[in-house]
């Protein structure tokens, strides 16, 4: 029976990162994957959906630029869109395949092995692998890492057939642009797909929002811009609405909704997309055989800094039930290996997680927002600059958006969080995320020489406002520049003559 120091179950972003980190430390490692290496990091998830978004943004930008000139809108067939997505997936797939082959047969021969099949723990040290032919083999391992990923959640009363009523696993397989679509769920993924299909301009999109605003966890100034743009592109947002039923009738999807005032509406569309979160893939992996338990609240495993209640078994990525992001999955996978080597390693921090929301315009976040500061009663200083005052945004003719930096209300002014919405938002947030990681003051950014013209110059101007030495004064450009103290939900302007 083969024995390994590290056995990783699942070859998605988290599992693959864990296996490669184990290779770094020359630990004899086996990576087991029953389906596709890369998981939702490539297929029906991050890479594929973001490729769709990139294409849709280009189409939208072209059509917005020519609309005022009375020209015919640019048309891109769905077959062309699908082909581009396939090419992107193929490029990444080949990279993983070649990497595994070269590792297994060359550089890490004898230290790393890839097994294709479904894995099930028989005990806390024994794993059974079943391949597609039904053949079984057993291995033992000193440490096991569960990285089995997640799947889209569904509602028992709504039958998902993958054609008319779909999840993100199916939406990219459609044959053509639907004429109309309803999306259930106004969180990040729901709003991203609403953005994608409304960008193409061929689909009437309806968005069912259970709350009174989309992206309910975000500040109002973020959701206002995103919501306005969706509506401008024809998206109908059903706010404060409960879905009473959804079913396929006469080859269409009929759904019935009821708003907060008790008004009922019945609408028919070509198809529906379920976007109500994801569920970890932990069924059938033998957790009961290894005595691995869920947390007391029943939401996740791996409570102790990726470690489960069984000391040699770890849970990372979506399977842990924590933060379903590729970057966090990879970080957890790498961290689990470090924890195996050194149980006293510093705990993984979730306080400065950078995220991107692929909306229109794109949104990037790190740390706390104003809403969270108010809820947690944290006194802060907030500084904000509109894109209309950033030279690069003016040059690009993309002046919609803003930077917002939140710092502690003291002389140190350590960064608590940042929100960026607009072109290049995701690129602009990294310097701030690094300062948060190293627990440094925002003042460190004040004297940096940023390239000109660049979007990130807006960050420097934000810092200068906090130090009362900005080029433009917030009390002059009150619409585009804001600098204030936030305490108990009350805003007090900071800059004065």
N, C-alpha and C positions, 0 to 999 in steps of 0.2 A: 504493500500500500504506500502510495506516494505521500510524503510529508513536507509541509511548507511552514515557513515562519509566519507568512501573511497570506490569508485567503480573502480575496475581494469578490463579493457577490454583486455583480452589476457593473456593466461597462459604460455607463453614462458619464457625464462630466465629473461627478464626485468620485465614482469608483475608479475611473481611469486616472484621475489626478492622484488618488491614494496609491494605486499600483505603481505609478511612475515615481512617486516619492519613496516608496519602499525599495525600488530599484536603485535609487540614488544612494541608499544606505546599504546596498548589497545584501538585502534580505531576500531569501528564497521566496518568491511570490507567485501565486497563481491568480489570474483574473478570469472570472467566469461570467459569460454573457449569453443569454438564451436567444436574443434577437439581433439587434443592430448596435455595434459599438458606436458610442457617441450619444445614444439615446435621444431625448428630446432637446439636447443641446444642438442637434443637427436636424432630426426628423420631426415633423409635426410640432415644432416648437421654436426655440430661439433663432436658429439660423434661417430656417425656411420662412417663418413669419416675418422676420426682419428683412429678408430679401424682398418679400412681397411689399413691405412698407417702403423700402427704398425705391422700388419701381413705381409704386403708386405716387410717391412724393414727386418724382421726376415728371410723371404725367401731369400731376396737378400743377406743378410749377410752370410747365410749358403752357398749359391751357390758361392759367391765370395771366401769363404774360401776353398771350395773343388775343384774349377775349376782348380787351378794350379796342383792339384794332379791327374787329369784325371778321376775323378769319375763322375758318372751319376748325373745330376742336381737333387736336391730335388724337388719333385712334390707335390703340394697341390691342391686338387680339388676345383673348385669354390663353390661346395656345402659345403665343409668344411669351406671355407672362410665365406660364407653367414651365416652358423650356428654360427660361433664365433661372428659375428656382431650382430646377433639376440640375443645371450646370453648377450652381453654387453648392448644392448638396454633394454632388459627385466630387468636386474639388476637395471638400473636407473629408469625405469618406475615403478617398484614395490616400490622403495624408495619414489617417488613422491606420488603414490597412497596411500601408508600406512600413509605417513605424513599428507596428506589432511584428511583422514578418522579419524585419531587420534586427529587432531586439531579440526575438526568440531564436533566430538562427545564427546570430552573430555576436554582437556586443555583449548581450546579457544571456548568452546560451548557458543553460543549466541553472540560471538564477531566476529567469522569468519564463512563465508558460501561460499561454492563452487557451482556455477551454471553452468550446461552444456547447451550450446546453443549459438546462434549467437546474438550479441548485436548490438543495433543501438541507438544512441542518438536521443531523440525526442526534447530535449532542453538542455540547459547547466546544468540542474539538474535532468533530467529524462531520463532513459534508458529502452528500450524495449528488452526483451529476448525472442527469439523464439527457442524452442527445436526441436529435430528431428521429433517429431510428428506434428509439426506445431503449437503447443500450445504457446500462448503468455502470458507474464506477464510483468508488469511494476514496476520499482523501482525508488526511488529518492536517490540522493546522494549529499552531500555537495561538494565533490571533485571527479573528474573523471580522471583516468589515461589511456591514449590510449597506449596500448602495443601489437598491433596486428601483429607485425612481418613483414616479407617480403617474397618475392618469387623470383625465378630466372627470370631475364629479358629474353625476346625473341625478335626475329626480325620478323615483320609481314610477310615478304616475304619468310620466312623459316618455313614451317609447322612442329611443334613439335608433333610427334605422340607417344612419350614415349617408342618406341621400336627401331626404326632405328635412329631417330633424337631425342635426349634426353636432359634433363637438369639434374642437380644434384638431382632433385626429383625422377628421374627414374633410374639412372645409377646402383644403388645397387640392382635393381630388375631383372637385366639381368640373363639369364639362364646359361650362361657359359662365359669363357674368350672370347672376340671377337678376331678374328685373326688380325684384323686391326681396327684402330679407329682414327678419326680426332677430335681434340679439338679446338674449336673456342674461342680464348682469351688466352693470355699469361700472365695474372695477377696471383695473388696468387692461386686462386682456380683452374684455368686451369693448372698451373704448378704442383700443388699438385696431381691432377688426372693423369697428364702425368707421374709423379714420381711413383705413385701407380701402374699403369698398366705396366710401363716399368720395375719396380722392380720384378713383377711376372714373367717376361720374356716370356710371351705367346702372347703378343699383339704388333703388329707393330703400333707405335704411331706417328701421325703427329700433329704438333702444329702450328696453324695459329697465327702469331704475327704481329699485325698491325704496331708496332714500329720497330726500328732497333735492339732492344734487348728485351729479356724477362724481366719481372719485371722492367719496365722502370723507376719507381720511386726510385729504389735502386741504390747504388753505384756500379760502374763497377766491383770492386773486389768481390762483392757478386754474381752478376749475372754471372760472368765469371765461377766461380766454379760450380754453379747450371747448367748452360748451358752445360759445358763440360761433366758433369756427365750424363745429359739427352742424349746427343749425343753419349756418350760412350755406353749407353744401347740401342742404335739404334733409338732414337727419332729423327725424321726429323723436324726441326724447319723452317717454312717458314717465314723468317724475312721480314719486310718492305713490307707486302703483304696485298692486299685487296681481300676480298671474293666477287666474282662476282655473284655466284649462288650456291645453294646447294639443291639437290632434291633426292628423292628415285627413282632409276631406276633398274629394274630387281632384286629387293630385296637387292640392295646395295645402299649406299649413294655416289652419285657422286657430287664432288665439283670442282668449277672452280676458280682459283686464278690468280691474276695479280701482279707482283712485281713492284718495283719502276722504273725499266727500261722498263716497258711495256710488259715483257714476260708473256705469258699466259700458264697455265698448268692445265690439267684436270686429276683428280685422283679419283679412286673408292676405298671405304673402306666398312667394314662391318657395321659400325655405326658411329654416330657423337655425340659429347657432346657440348652443348652450355654453355659457361662459360664467360658471358659478364656482370657480375654484378647482383645486386638484386634490386627489386623495392618494396617500402613499400606497405603494405596491408591496404590502407586507404579508398578504395572504399566501399560504402554501409554501412559505420558506422555512418552516419548521421552528418558528420561535418557541412554540410550546415544548418541543423536544429539548431545546437548549435552555428552557426556563427564562427566556427573555420576556420581560413584562412591558406593557405600556406605562406611561406616566400616570400618576394618580388622577390627573384630569382627563386622561384618555386621549390626549391629542398627539403625543409624540413619544418616540423612544430615544435613547441616547441622552438622558437627562443630565448626566454628569460630564459636561464638556465633551460631547460626542460619545462618551462611554455609557453603555447600558448598565443595567443592574448586575449583569454578568461581567466581571472585570476584563475578560479577554475578548469581549464582543463589543463592537462599536457600530453606530448608525450615523450615516452622513448623507447630505444632500436631501432631496425631496423625501426619501424614505424615512428620514428622522421626523418629518412632520413639522419642521421649523420654517425656515425661510426658503421658498421655492424659487431660488435664483441660481443661475449657472455659476456666477462668480462666488456665491456663498457655498455652493455645493463643492466646488473645487477647493475652496479654502478649508472647509470642514474635512474633506478627504485628506488633504496634506497634513492638517493638524492632528488627525487621528494617528497617523504614522509617528509624528513627533511625540505624541502622548504615549504610544507604545514603547518608544525608546526611552522616554523620560516622563514618568508619571507626574512629576512636579513641574512640568512645563507651564508657563503662564497661560491662564485660561484664554480661550478665543473670545475676542470682543465683537459684539454685534452693534455697538453704538455708532460706528461710522461706516455703515454699509452704503455704498454708492449704488444707485439704481438709475435706469433710464426708462422712461415711458415713451414709446414710439407713437406719438400723437401728432397733432398739427396745431402748433409747432411742437417739436420734441421737448420733453421735460426731463431734467436730471435732478436728483435729490441726494442729500447725505445728511445724516443726523436728524435732529428735531426740527419741526416747523413751528410756526406761531401757534397754531391750534394746540399742539402738544404742550408748548410752554405755558399756555393759559390753563389747560387742564391740570398740569402738574404744578401750577402756581410758581413758576420759575421766573424771576424778574430778569429781563434781558434788554439789550439794545439791538435795534433792528435798522439795517441800512439797505436801501433799495435804489437801483438805477434802471431806468427804462432803456430799451434797445435804441430808441429814437435819439439817444444822446451818445451812442457809441459809433465812432467813425466807420468802423468796418461794416457794421450793420447798415449804415446809411449808404455806403458804397455798394453793398449787395442788394440794396432796395428791399431789405428784410428787417424792418424796424419793429416788428411785433414781438414783444417779449420783455423780460427783465431778469436781473440778478437780484437776489435777496440773501443777505448774510445776517445770521443771528449770533450774537456774542454775549458773554456774561456781562452783567451790569456792574462792572468794577474796573479798576485801572488796568488789570491784566488783559481784559477783553478776549478771553479764550473762546474759540469758535464752538458753538453748540450745534449749528446746522446751516445748511445753505439750500436754496431752491433756485433753479435756473430754468427758464422757459424761453425757447427761441432757437434760432439757427446756431449750431455748434455748442448747444447747451451741455451736451455730454462731455465734450472735450474741456470745457471751462471749469468743471467742478473738481478735477483731480488734485490741483494744488491745495485747495481747501480741505479735501478729504485727508491728504497727507498731514497737514497741520493738525487736524483733529486726532489722527492716529498718534502723533508724537506729542500731543497735549501742549501745543505751542499757541502763542497769541496771534491774533490776526495782524498785529503790528508788523510781523515778519514780512508781510506782503507789501507794505507801504513803500519800501525803497527798491523793490525789484524793478528792473528795466524790462518792460514787456515789449515784444515786437509791435511795430506800428505799420499799418493799422491792423489790429486784431480784436476779436471779440473779447478776449480775456483782459483787455485794458479796462473794461467795465468793472472788473473785480478790484483793480487797484484804485479806481475812483471811489468805489464803495468804502474801502479802507480809509482813504483820505478824508471822506466825509466824517467818519467816526473820529478822526484825529483833528477835525475842524481845519483842514488845509486842502480841501478839494478845489479843483479848477472851477467847476460849476457849483454854485451854492444852492442847497436844497430849499432855502427860503425864497429863492428867486424862481427856480424852475420847480414849483411845487407839484406839478403834475408828473414830471419825469424823474424827480429825485426826492427821496424820502429818508429821513434820518430821525428816529424817535426811540424813546424808552417805552417799554411795554411792561406794565406791572398790574396784576389783577385785572387784566383785560383792558386797561386804560392806556391809551397812547398819549405820550407827551413829546412834542418836538424837541430835538436836541440842538440843532444849529440855530444861531441867532446872530444878528448884526453886532 
